């Protein structure tokens, strides 16, 4: 167990980060599979779910997650969502309509993923604070 985790119960260990990465990776893989299956459909909620899954799954019980850990997970989830979208653009399977009917679907991925990362961060930070 990490010494930071023992000193501060709000800090999360490597196992928790792997759990968050696995959850975000599974959602990302599902997004790719759906996009390849139906390239003319747009999955508007997928970047939100990919970006928010990593920090969301850091929660382990009622304790809130330390700020630095929640930020790292939110940034990693955001990066994974954007990278997944870029892969989908490279595969030419993001041909569906956008929310505002102009431009490419990649243009809506970043704002939606930012909202997802922020929501995941906020959920990770909610909880019982540990008094030092």
mmCIF file of the C-alpha atoms, coordinates in Angstrom:
data_MODEL
# 
_entry.id   MODEL 
# 
loop_
_atom_site.group_PDB 
_atom_site.id 
_atom_site.type_symbol 
_atom_site.label_atom_id 
_atom_site.label_alt_id 
_atom_site.label_comp_id 
_atom_site.label_asym_id 
_atom_site.label_entity_id 
_atom_site.label_seq_id 
_atom_site.pdbx_PDB_ins_code 
_atom_site.Cartn_x 
_atom_site.Cartn_y 
_atom_site.Cartn_z 
_atom_site.occupancy 
_atom_site.B_iso_or_equiv 
_atom_site.pdbx_formal_charge 
_atom_site.auth_seq_id 
_atom_site.auth_comp_id 
_atom_site.auth_asym_id 
_atom_site.auth_atom_id 
_atom_site.pdbx_PDB_model_num 
ATOM 1   C CA . UNK A 1 1   ? 0.000   0.000  0.000   1.00 0.00 ? 1   UNK A CA 1 
ATOM 2   C CA . UNK A 1 2   ? 1.253   3.496  -0.798  1.00 0.00 ? 2   UNK A CA 1 
ATOM 3   C CA . UNK A 1 3   ? 2.518   5.616  2.090   1.00 0.00 ? 3   UNK A CA 1 
ATOM 4   C CA . UNK A 1 4   ? 0.443   8.587  0.843   1.00 0.00 ? 4   UNK A CA 1 
ATOM 5   C CA . UNK A 1 5   ? -2.672  6.456  1.168   1.00 0.00 ? 5   UNK A CA 1 
ATOM 6   C CA . UNK A 1 6   ? -1.786  5.555  4.756   1.00 0.00 ? 6   UNK A CA 1 
ATOM 7   C CA . UNK A 1 7   ? -1.048  9.189  5.660   1.00 0.00 ? 7   UNK A CA 1 
ATOM 8   C CA . UNK A 1 8   ? -4.164  10.590 3.971   1.00 0.00 ? 8   UNK A CA 1 
ATOM 9   C CA . UNK A 1 9   ? -7.213  8.327  3.639   1.00 0.00 ? 9   UNK A CA 1 
ATOM 10  C CA . UNK A 1 10  ? -8.596  10.533 0.832   1.00 0.00 ? 10  UNK A CA 1 
ATOM 11  C CA . UNK A 1 11  ? -5.707  9.544  -1.435  1.00 0.00 ? 11  UNK A CA 1 
ATOM 12  C CA . UNK A 1 12  ? -6.354  6.563  -3.682  1.00 0.00 ? 12  UNK A CA 1 
ATOM 13  C CA . UNK A 1 13  ? -4.006  3.721  -4.449  1.00 0.00 ? 13  UNK A CA 1 
ATOM 14  C CA . UNK A 1 14  ? -2.844  2.230  -7.721  1.00 0.00 ? 14  UNK A CA 1 
ATOM 15  C CA . UNK A 1 15  ? -5.619  -0.371 -7.626  1.00 0.00 ? 15  UNK A CA 1 
ATOM 16  C CA . UNK A 1 16  ? -8.258  2.356  -7.620  1.00 0.00 ? 16  UNK A CA 1 
ATOM 17  C CA . UNK A 1 17  ? -6.616  4.084  -10.582 1.00 0.00 ? 17  UNK A CA 1 
ATOM 18  C CA . UNK A 1 18  ? -6.518  0.794  -12.473 1.00 0.00 ? 18  UNK A CA 1 
ATOM 19  C CA . UNK A 1 19  ? -10.220 0.258  -11.712 1.00 0.00 ? 19  UNK A CA 1 
ATOM 20  C CA . UNK A 1 20  ? -11.019 3.710  -13.117 1.00 0.00 ? 20  UNK A CA 1 
ATOM 21  C CA . UNK A 1 21  ? -8.845  3.118  -16.164 1.00 0.00 ? 21  UNK A CA 1 
ATOM 22  C CA . UNK A 1 22  ? -10.513 -0.224 -16.818 1.00 0.00 ? 22  UNK A CA 1 
ATOM 23  C CA . UNK A 1 23  ? -13.996 1.296  -16.572 1.00 0.00 ? 23  UNK A CA 1 
ATOM 24  C CA . UNK A 1 24  ? -13.106 4.169  -18.906 1.00 0.00 ? 24  UNK A CA 1 
ATOM 25  C CA . UNK A 1 25  ? -11.401 1.753  -21.304 1.00 0.00 ? 25  UNK A CA 1 
ATOM 26  C CA . UNK A 1 26  ? -14.462 -0.482 -21.439 1.00 0.00 ? 26  UNK A CA 1 
ATOM 27  C CA . UNK A 1 27  ? -16.758 2.454  -22.161 1.00 0.00 ? 27  UNK A CA 1 
ATOM 28  C CA . UNK A 1 28  ? -14.323 3.652  -24.832 1.00 0.00 ? 28  UNK A CA 1 
ATOM 29  C CA . UNK A 1 29  ? -14.212 0.193  -26.431 1.00 0.00 ? 29  UNK A CA 1 
ATOM 30  C CA . UNK A 1 30  ? -18.010 0.062  -26.445 1.00 0.00 ? 30  UNK A CA 1 
ATOM 31  C CA . UNK A 1 31  ? -18.078 3.461  -28.159 1.00 0.00 ? 31  UNK A CA 1 
ATOM 32  C CA . UNK A 1 32  ? -15.667 2.228  -30.848 1.00 0.00 ? 32  UNK A CA 1 
ATOM 33  C CA . UNK A 1 33  ? -17.679 -0.959 -31.372 1.00 0.00 ? 33  UNK A CA 1 
ATOM 34  C CA . UNK A 1 34  ? -20.941 0.966  -31.717 1.00 0.00 ? 34  UNK A CA 1 
ATOM 35  C CA . UNK A 1 35  ? -19.389 3.513  -34.072 1.00 0.00 ? 35  UNK A CA 1 
ATOM 36  C CA . UNK A 1 36  ? -17.934 0.804  -36.306 1.00 0.00 ? 36  UNK A CA 1 
ATOM 37  C CA . UNK A 1 37  ? -21.260 -1.037 -36.288 1.00 0.00 ? 37  UNK A CA 1 
ATOM 38  C CA . UNK A 1 38  ? -23.305 2.086  -37.151 1.00 0.00 ? 38  UNK A CA 1 
ATOM 39  C CA . UNK A 1 39  ? -20.999 4.775  -38.611 1.00 0.00 ? 39  UNK A CA 1 
ATOM 40  C CA . UNK A 1 40  ? -23.851 7.095  -39.569 1.00 0.00 ? 40  UNK A CA 1 
ATOM 41  C CA . UNK A 1 41  ? -25.158 7.292  -35.989 1.00 0.00 ? 41  UNK A CA 1 
ATOM 42  C CA . UNK A 1 42  ? -23.678 9.777  -33.540 1.00 0.00 ? 42  UNK A CA 1 
ATOM 43  C CA . UNK A 1 43  ? -23.261 8.695  -29.941 1.00 0.00 ? 43  UNK A CA 1 
ATOM 44  C CA . UNK A 1 44  ? -23.416 12.100 -28.255 1.00 0.00 ? 44  UNK A CA 1 
ATOM 45  C CA . UNK A 1 45  ? -23.270 10.735 -24.705 1.00 0.00 ? 45  UNK A CA 1 
ATOM 46  C CA . UNK A 1 46  ? -20.216 8.518  -25.271 1.00 0.00 ? 46  UNK A CA 1 
ATOM 47  C CA . UNK A 1 47  ? -17.498 11.182 -24.722 1.00 0.00 ? 47  UNK A CA 1 
ATOM 48  C CA . UNK A 1 48  ? -19.279 12.264 -21.529 1.00 0.00 ? 48  UNK A CA 1 
ATOM 49  C CA . UNK A 1 49  ? -19.281 8.693  -20.222 1.00 0.00 ? 49  UNK A CA 1 
ATOM 50  C CA . UNK A 1 50  ? -15.677 7.965  -21.218 1.00 0.00 ? 50  UNK A CA 1 
ATOM 51  C CA . UNK A 1 51  ? -14.327 11.157 -19.633 1.00 0.00 ? 51  UNK A CA 1 
ATOM 52  C CA . UNK A 1 52  ? -16.398 10.804 -16.470 1.00 0.00 ? 52  UNK A CA 1 
ATOM 53  C CA . UNK A 1 53  ? -15.919 7.082  -15.862 1.00 0.00 ? 53  UNK A CA 1 
ATOM 54  C CA . UNK A 1 54  ? -12.293 7.291  -14.716 1.00 0.00 ? 54  UNK A CA 1 
ATOM 55  C CA . UNK A 1 55  ? -12.808 9.755  -11.826 1.00 0.00 ? 55  UNK A CA 1 
ATOM 56  C CA . UNK A 1 56  ? -16.207 8.272  -10.977 1.00 0.00 ? 56  UNK A CA 1 
ATOM 57  C CA . UNK A 1 57  ? -14.741 4.832  -10.332 1.00 0.00 ? 57  UNK A CA 1 
ATOM 58  C CA . UNK A 1 58  ? -12.073 6.201  -7.995  1.00 0.00 ? 58  UNK A CA 1 
ATOM 59  C CA . UNK A 1 59  ? -14.702 6.426  -5.283  1.00 0.00 ? 59  UNK A CA 1 
ATOM 60  C CA . UNK A 1 60  ? -14.311 3.612  -2.816  1.00 0.00 ? 60  UNK A CA 1 
ATOM 61  C CA . UNK A 1 61  ? -16.956 3.914  -0.170  1.00 0.00 ? 61  UNK A CA 1 
ATOM 62  C CA . UNK A 1 62  ? -18.193 7.122  1.458   1.00 0.00 ? 62  UNK A CA 1 
ATOM 63  C CA . UNK A 1 63  ? -14.823 8.905  1.581   1.00 0.00 ? 63  UNK A CA 1 
ATOM 64  C CA . UNK A 1 64  ? -14.174 11.619 -0.952  1.00 0.00 ? 64  UNK A CA 1 
ATOM 65  C CA . UNK A 1 65  ? -11.165 11.398 -3.244  1.00 0.00 ? 65  UNK A CA 1 
ATOM 66  C CA . UNK A 1 66  ? -8.231  13.776 -2.766  1.00 0.00 ? 66  UNK A CA 1 
ATOM 67  C CA . UNK A 1 67  ? -8.215  16.756 -5.116  1.00 0.00 ? 67  UNK A CA 1 
ATOM 68  C CA . UNK A 1 68  ? -4.985  15.784 -6.882  1.00 0.00 ? 68  UNK A CA 1 
ATOM 69  C CA . UNK A 1 69  ? -6.209  12.243 -7.566  1.00 0.00 ? 69  UNK A CA 1 
ATOM 70  C CA . UNK A 1 70  ? -9.589  13.432 -8.849  1.00 0.00 ? 70  UNK A CA 1 
ATOM 71  C CA . UNK A 1 71  ? -7.884  15.952 -11.158 1.00 0.00 ? 71  UNK A CA 1 
ATOM 72  C CA . UNK A 1 72  ? -5.475  13.344 -12.511 1.00 0.00 ? 72  UNK A CA 1 
ATOM 73  C CA . UNK A 1 73  ? -8.305  10.926 -13.227 1.00 0.00 ? 73  UNK A CA 1 
ATOM 74  C CA . UNK A 1 74  ? -10.468 13.612 -14.857 1.00 0.00 ? 74  UNK A CA 1 
ATOM 75  C CA . UNK A 1 75  ? -7.577  14.705 -17.091 1.00 0.00 ? 75  UNK A CA 1 
ATOM 76  C CA . UNK A 1 76  ? -6.853  11.098 -18.045 1.00 0.00 ? 76  UNK A CA 1 
ATOM 77  C CA . UNK A 1 77  ? -10.520 10.461 -18.840 1.00 0.00 ? 77  UNK A CA 1 
ATOM 78  C CA . UNK A 1 78  ? -10.676 13.603 -20.972 1.00 0.00 ? 78  UNK A CA 1 
ATOM 79  C CA . UNK A 1 79  ? -7.543  12.565 -22.853 1.00 0.00 ? 79  UNK A CA 1 
ATOM 80  C CA . UNK A 1 80  ? -8.959  9.080  -23.439 1.00 0.00 ? 80  UNK A CA 1 
ATOM 81  C CA . UNK A 1 81  ? -12.248 10.495 -24.769 1.00 0.00 ? 81  UNK A CA 1 
ATOM 82  C CA . UNK A 1 82  ? -10.469 12.827 -27.207 1.00 0.00 ? 82  UNK A CA 1 
ATOM 83  C CA . UNK A 1 83  ? -8.031  10.085 -28.289 1.00 0.00 ? 83  UNK A CA 1 
ATOM 84  C CA . UNK A 1 84  ? -10.930 7.705  -28.903 1.00 0.00 ? 84  UNK A CA 1 
ATOM 85  C CA . UNK A 1 85  ? -12.709 10.336 -30.983 1.00 0.00 ? 85  UNK A CA 1 
ATOM 86  C CA . UNK A 1 86  ? -9.553  10.923 -33.033 1.00 0.00 ? 86  UNK A CA 1 
ATOM 87  C CA . UNK A 1 87  ? -9.275  7.189  -33.681 1.00 0.00 ? 87  UNK A CA 1 
ATOM 88  C CA . UNK A 1 88  ? -12.900 7.141  -34.803 1.00 0.00 ? 88  UNK A CA 1 
ATOM 89  C CA . UNK A 1 89  ? -12.248 10.062 -37.147 1.00 0.00 ? 89  UNK A CA 1 
ATOM 90  C CA . UNK A 1 90  ? -9.240  8.188  -38.517 1.00 0.00 ? 90  UNK A CA 1 
ATOM 91  C CA . UNK A 1 91  ? -11.446 5.161  -39.139 1.00 0.00 ? 91  UNK A CA 1 
ATOM 92  C CA . UNK A 1 92  ? -14.025 7.465  -40.792 1.00 0.00 ? 92  UNK A CA 1 
ATOM 93  C CA . UNK A 1 93  ? -16.860 6.190  -38.641 1.00 0.00 ? 93  UNK A CA 1 
ATOM 94  C CA . UNK A 1 94  ? -18.003 9.511  -37.135 1.00 0.00 ? 94  UNK A CA 1 
ATOM 95  C CA . UNK A 1 95  ? -20.264 10.444 -40.015 1.00 0.00 ? 95  UNK A CA 1 
ATOM 96  C CA . UNK A 1 96  ? -23.440 11.034 -38.051 1.00 0.00 ? 96  UNK A CA 1 
ATOM 97  C CA . UNK A 1 97  ? -25.176 14.350 -37.443 1.00 0.00 ? 97  UNK A CA 1 
ATOM 98  C CA . UNK A 1 98  ? -24.007 16.828 -34.830 1.00 0.00 ? 98  UNK A CA 1 
ATOM 99  C CA . UNK A 1 99  ? -26.147 18.483 -32.199 1.00 0.00 ? 99  UNK A CA 1 
ATOM 100 C CA . UNK A 1 100 ? -26.102 21.778 -34.134 1.00 0.00 ? 100 UNK A CA 1 
ATOM 101 C CA . UNK A 1 101 ? -26.114 20.317 -37.683 1.00 0.00 ? 101 UNK A CA 1 
ATOM 102 C CA . UNK A 1 102 ? -22.924 22.103 -38.746 1.00 0.00 ? 102 UNK A CA 1 
ATOM 103 C CA . UNK A 1 103 ? -19.370 20.911 -38.903 1.00 0.00 ? 103 UNK A CA 1 
ATOM 104 C CA . UNK A 1 104 ? -17.868 17.569 -38.037 1.00 0.00 ? 104 UNK A CA 1 
ATOM 105 C CA . UNK A 1 105 ? -18.870 15.460 -35.047 1.00 0.00 ? 105 UNK A CA 1 
ATOM 106 C CA . UNK A 1 106 ? -15.357 15.819 -33.598 1.00 0.00 ? 106 UNK A CA 1 
ATOM 107 C CA . UNK A 1 107 ? -16.195 19.452 -32.797 1.00 0.00 ? 107 UNK A CA 1 
ATOM 108 C CA . UNK A 1 108 ? -18.779 18.423 -30.226 1.00 0.00 ? 108 UNK A CA 1 
ATOM 109 C CA . UNK A 1 109 ? -16.620 15.755 -28.581 1.00 0.00 ? 109 UNK A CA 1 
ATOM 110 C CA . UNK A 1 110 ? -14.345 18.170 -26.690 1.00 0.00 ? 110 UNK A CA 1 
ATOM 111 C CA . UNK A 1 111 ? -17.067 20.241 -24.968 1.00 0.00 ? 111 UNK A CA 1 
ATOM 112 C CA . UNK A 1 112 ? -19.097 17.143 -24.122 1.00 0.00 ? 112 UNK A CA 1 
ATOM 113 C CA . UNK A 1 113 ? -15.992 15.372 -22.777 1.00 0.00 ? 113 UNK A CA 1 
ATOM 114 C CA . UNK A 1 114 ? -15.073 18.459 -20.727 1.00 0.00 ? 114 UNK A CA 1 
ATOM 115 C CA . UNK A 1 115 ? -18.494 18.387 -19.089 1.00 0.00 ? 115 UNK A CA 1 
ATOM 116 C CA . UNK A 1 116 ? -18.094 14.634 -18.460 1.00 0.00 ? 116 UNK A CA 1 
ATOM 117 C CA . UNK A 1 117 ? -14.644 15.077 -16.899 1.00 0.00 ? 117 UNK A CA 1 
ATOM 118 C CA . UNK A 1 118 ? -15.937 17.905 -14.710 1.00 0.00 ? 118 UNK A CA 1 
ATOM 119 C CA . UNK A 1 119 ? -18.914 15.846 -13.602 1.00 0.00 ? 119 UNK A CA 1 
ATOM 120 C CA . UNK A 1 120 ? -16.701 12.850 -12.810 1.00 0.00 ? 120 UNK A CA 1 
ATOM 121 C CA . UNK A 1 121 ? -14.331 15.107 -10.853 1.00 0.00 ? 121 UNK A CA 1 
ATOM 122 C CA . UNK A 1 122 ? -17.204 16.537 -8.841  1.00 0.00 ? 122 UNK A CA 1 
ATOM 123 C CA . UNK A 1 123 ? -18.619 13.104 -8.054  1.00 0.00 ? 123 UNK A CA 1 
ATOM 124 C CA . UNK A 1 124 ? -15.180 11.893 -6.954  1.00 0.00 ? 124 UNK A CA 1 
ATOM 125 C CA . UNK A 1 125 ? -14.783 14.898 -4.662  1.00 0.00 ? 125 UNK A CA 1 
ATOM 126 C CA . UNK A 1 126 ? -18.220 14.505 -3.050  1.00 0.00 ? 126 UNK A CA 1 
ATOM 127 C CA . UNK A 1 127 ? -18.223 12.456 0.068   1.00 0.00 ? 127 UNK A CA 1 
ATOM 128 C CA . UNK A 1 128 ? -17.165 12.468 3.663   1.00 0.00 ? 128 UNK A CA 1 
ATOM 129 C CA . UNK A 1 129 ? -14.087 14.556 4.410   1.00 0.00 ? 129 UNK A CA 1 
ATOM 130 C CA . UNK A 1 130 ? -11.481 13.052 6.684   1.00 0.00 ? 130 UNK A CA 1 
ATOM 131 C CA . UNK A 1 131 ? -10.356 15.351 9.487   1.00 0.00 ? 131 UNK A CA 1 
ATOM 132 C CA . UNK A 1 132 ? -6.570  15.357 10.011  1.00 0.00 ? 132 UNK A CA 1 
# 
